[in-house]
Amino acid sequence: MKLGPPTAGRRRWAVFLLVPASAAFVAAVTLVALWNRTGRSTAPAPPAPPGLAGWETTSEGDFEERNIDTSGSRLRMRLATRGTDPGTVKFLGLRRREEILLKEGTRIAVDLDWNYPANGSGLSAGIALAPASTAGNPLQLPDCLWVEYIGVPPGKNARLVVGKREKGNHRLLTTEGWPDTNRAGREIGLQKLQVEIGKDRTFRILENGREVFASGAQALPFDRAYLYLQVSSRSNYAPREIYFDNIVVEAAK
């Protein structure tokens, strides 16, 4: 696994759409479900695996099994949630110890391998940037930006979600048309994600070299952040594994 060079210096949502009543109801239910993902738990985080001295483990919720280790050059996150509290979502991840200065030209790149789960329902995996440090779920912090894949039942498909949390308010920036369209999601595998910071606090999200979201000016509510890698699962799922690799933080020149 390549952990890129350190950088100098230092996750739901209000959606305002005019939609048919049925779609609005689905969206409302979805927002409640997403909000419940931020429920807190006192479960302590396990120690970071050997060889990852620049990272801290993050964890929230109860698990049947949880583990972070390396497999060859890749970082593996494995979790199982059978027999756990059905009212909470479980989060497992890593936080980079060093802050990132988010000025024009900064680039953050991560390879995420969805690993073709037999059932991707209730599973998510992605990255988050937040100006505050937490040992739990960064999506419950007052401010953050995140990019993640959310599993679509009942098979292996997923959909991409980009979201922002500012002063405690959730906002979904793109959901690939869901819930109005693309209800089935799409097949994903090894996904190359990039966050690029532009001038006037703009940012772009790229997937496999293709732009999937570009913000307007002053869209990024913070200028320094910690990088989080995270997976989550709802309760009563057998073990599933997500891999991360080629983690690069490139400072602005």
N, C-alpha and C positions, 0 to 999 in steps of 0.2 A: 504494500500500500504506500502510495506516495503522499506524504503530508508536506505541502508546499512551504516555501520560505515564510517566516514570520513577517508581519507588517508593522511599521512604526505606529505608536499611539495605541491610544486606547484601541404569541402567535397569534362568538367569532363574529357577530356580523350584523350590520344593518343593510338591507338591500331594498332599494326603493324602485319598484317596477310596477308598471300597469300591465297586469296579466289577467287571463281568465280566472274565474273563481276557483276552479279545480287546481290549476297550476299554482295559484296564490296559496291555497291550502297546503299543497305539497311543500312549497317553499317555506311556509311557516313552520310546519312540522320539522323540516330539515334544519332550520335555524335553531330550534329547541334542542334537537339532537346534537348539533355541533356545539351549542353552548354547554351541554352536559359533558362534553369531552373535556371541559376544563375543571371538572370536579376534583377537589384536592384529596389527598390521602397522606397518611403519615408513614407509609412504607419507605424505609431508608434506601438510598442508592448504594449499590454494590461498588467496590473499588474499581478503578479503571484497570484494564488488562495490562500486563507487562508490555513494555515497548511503546506505550502511549503516555509518556510523562507529560506531554503538553496538553493533555485532555483530562476532563473530569466527567465521571459517569453521572447521568441524570436518570431519575426513575420516579414514577408516581403510580399508585394503585397496587392491587394485590395480584399475584401471579401464581400459576402452577409451576412455571419454569421461566427463568430469564437468564440470558447470558450474552456477553459481548466478548468476542475474541477475534483473532486473526486467522485467516485461512489462506495460506500462500501470501500473495501480495494484498489481499482484500480484507476489509473489516467486516465481520459478520455479527449481525444482531439477531438473536433467536428468542422467541417468546411463545409461551403456551398459556392458555387462560381457562382451561377446563376446571369447573368447580369453583370459580371465583365469583365475587360479588357481581350480579348482573346489572347493577345500577351504575357502574362506573366503567370508564375506559382506562386501559392500562397504557402507560407511556414508558419507553426505554430509549435512552440515547446517550450522546456525548456532547460536552460543551468544550470548545477550544478555550484554553486558559487566557490566551492573549487577545486583547481587544483588536479590532480592525478599524482603521481610520477610513471612513467612507467618503472619500473625496473623488472628484472627477478622474476617471481612469482606473479606479480600483476594480478588480475582477475576482470573483469567487467562483470556482468550478468544482463540481463533484460528479462522479459517476455513480449512479444508483442502479443496482440490478434487482428488479422486481422478483426475479427467481421463479417465475411461473408457478405460483401456489396452486394447489388443487382447488382451493376455494379462497378467493381473495376478499370475500365479504367481511366487513368489519375490520379490515386491515388498512393501514395507511403508512406511508414512509416518505420522508422528505427532509428539507433543510429549513432552518429559521435563522433570522438575524434579529437580535434584540439588544438594546443598550444596557440591560440589567442582567445580572448573573443569578441563576437559580439552580438548585439541585433537583427541581421537579420539572413540571411541564412549562416550557417557555411560552406556550400559547395562552397562559393565563396572566402573563405580565401585562402591564398597562400599554406598552408599545412593542410592536414587533412586525416583521415582514416574513412571510413564509411561502414556500413552494413545496407542494406535496402531491403524491398520487394517492387516491382513495379507491379501494377495491369496490367493484360493482358486482353484486350477487347475480347468479350463484356461482360463477366460474372464475376464470383467471383475469378477466378484463379489469381495467381501471380508468380513471379520468384524472386529468390534471386540474389542480386548484391553486390559484395564487391569491393570497389574502393579506390584509394589513389590519393591525390593531393599533389605534391611536387614542391615547388618553382613555383607555378602557373600552373604546367603541370598536366593534368588529365590522369589517367590510370585506366582502368577496370581490376581488378584482376581475377574475375570470374563472369560469367553471366548465369550459368547453360546451356551453349552451344548456347545461343541466340546470333545472329539471324540465325545461320546455322541450329540449331536443337532446339527442345523444344519450338517451336513458341507458343504453346498453354499454356505454363506454367503448374502449378500444383495447386491443392487445398491446401490451408493452413488454419490454425486456430490459436490455441494458440502455438506460437513459442518461445522456450526458447533459447535465444542467449547468447553466451559468447565470450569474447575476452580475450585471455590469452597471457601474455607477457613472452617471453623466453629469453635466453641468447643471446648476440650479436645482440640485437635489432630485434629479430625475434618475430613473433606473430602467433597465431592460432585463427581461427574462428570456433566455434562450434554451431550447430543447433540441439536442442533436444538431446544433448549429443554426436552427431556425428560430426567428423571433416569435414568441408566443404572447408577449405582453410588453408594452412600452408605456411608461407613466407620463404624466404631465409634469410641469415645473412644481417644485416644492412638495412633491409627493412623499418624499422620505422624511419622516418626522424626527430623525436622529442622525447624527453625523459620526457616531462611533458605535460599534456593536460587537457582540460575541457571536460566533458561529455555532449553531447547534445542528447535530445530525440526530434524527429521531424517527422511531417507528411506534405505532400504537395498534392496539387490538381491543375489540370488545370481548366480552366474556364468553367462555365455553367454546374455544377453538383449540384444536390440536396444534402442536409446534409448527411455526412458520419462520422462515429465515429471509432476511433482506441483507444485501451486501452493498458496501460503499467502497470506492476506490478512487485513486487519482485526485485527492483533495488538495486543491491549490488555492492559496490566497496570494494574489499578485498586487503589489502596491502600485499606486499611481506613480508615474514617472514625471 
